[in-house]
Amino acid sequence: MSVLAEALYRRHRLSVGDFHRMDGAGIFTPEARVELVEGEIIDMNPIGSAHAGKVNFLADRLGRAFRDVVVLSVQNPVIIDDQTELQPDLLLLRQRNDYYELSHPQPRDVFLLVEVADSSVRYDRDVKLPLYARAGIPEVWIVDLAATVLRVCRKPEAGRYTEVRDVTDPGTMSVSALPDIAVDLSHLFGRA
């Protein structure tokens, strides 16, 4: 590409601050589902009933297991860096007296991040997962509804997770940062 072409097609990357100012100015409709990914606004897929049901199931199970230990955040933002703010389905966060009312959580606040994926599995795996690893989020679970697999990703290093395993029948699970607490996920995929 020539220098002139590069100048004509240079992208302007937004910051998280720009993104919030746009929202505050009413640029996004109230029902808009958007994320800021490396400075670009990305439309999110609508939430189907299977997706919503799995998020509700996980929120119930994680909430019961980690009550009084963490802040459970459901479909709320996490600021990854100055140009990325994502909305995972669930977060287990360090406790804070303000429950993150004064500011969104950042990677250092996250024990576990969960993405429930149906039509978004490639986006969650190929775009978001490397961002989470680069940010140092210690553990990510991707619930792949189509494949009925829970992908457990741990130990981020150099922009990727070095420990990745697929679990088809989760049963009782633990979170690496909180290993003494068990979570019953035995019916995550409807199996008895």
Secondary structure by P-SEA (a helix, b strand, c coil): ccaaaaaabbbbbbcaaaaaaaaaaccccccbbbbbcccbbbbbccccaaaaaaaaaaaaaaaaaccccbbbbccbbbbccccbbbbccccccccccccccccccccccccbbbbbbccccccccccaaaaaaaacccbbbbbcccccbbbbbcccccccccbbbbbccccbbbbccccccccccccccccc
